[in-house]
Amino acid sequence: MTEKGFINKAVQGICEKKYDVIYDFVNGFAKVKRDGKLGLIYKNGKEITNIKYDDIYDFINGLAKVMIKVRLDKKWGLINESGNEITDIIYDDIYDFINGFAKVRLNNKWGLINESGNEITDIIYDDIYGFVNGFAKVCINGRWGFVDESGNKITEIKYVDFRDFNNGFAAVCIKNKWGFINKSGNEITNIIYDCVYDFKNGLANVCINDKWGLIDTNGKEITPIKYDYIYNFVNGFAIVRLNNKWGFIDESGNEIVPTILGSIEDFENGYAKVTYPGFIDTNGNFIPLNNVVSKN
């Protein structure tokens, strides 16, 4: 291999006479310049592309495929490792590929292309956030919706805020109220909550007027919206607080210990320490401290 990366010095010599500038080889390709235009060559000196581009943006991360971003007459497109243009050279900008898709801009509007260079959406959006867990967020006139990896809109473009899909559901907001949609784009709850937490183990914390409750994946409220706070489930039970008193609920939303205790700890090995002093078992029965040999 020669100093510049050619297969031999003869090829290097020919290319040095043929081109004004030869850039370093990257991934087996080198940019070359002649008369102010750029192209690509292999290490054997063979031209991959015509020497016609105004800029070549090295290599875009195309995951399974090599993508090379090129500019001609102030427009961008993509070529593959064989030098074939896989998109028309029409875009004002092309972003890097993430999870197999890239944002493209044309006339101040955005769309999405896949690794084959095909537009999976129309170029109509004011903004796009990339794919996370199979869905991308798209914006028109300050309102947001979701598209799937085929570019199909699964929701109306109507939400003012949103979160990514997590455990099969995404939180969405209209007029400062929150609810949830599923992967089909259906709202599983009314958009009525002041705050929501993402689903975890099939349950989500929801809040109205500073009071908290739980919903399941059907959007059903499995507890009243009455608690000052609901803590994370530990070993199948969650501590709840109401008027500075503490209790427990199970994963069905049943209050196995009413909110009457001054302090409480999470269940461990079937018992939770409370203030009497003593312990509560998982049926809500109080066990005085001197009746418990060991919590373990």
Protein Blocks (a to p, Z undefined) as FASTA:
>chain_A
ZZkopabfklmmmmmmmpmbdcddeehiacddeehiacdddfkopafbdcfbfbdehjad
ehjaccddddeehiacdddfkopafbdcfbfbdcddeehiacddeehiacdddfkopafb
dcfbfbdcddeehiacddeehiacdddfkopafbdcfbfbdcddeehiacddeehiacdd
dfkopafbdcfbfbdcddeehiacddeehiacdddfkopafbdcfbfbdcddeehiacdd
eehiacdddfkopafbccfbfbdcddeehiacdfkbccddfkopacdfklpmblZZ
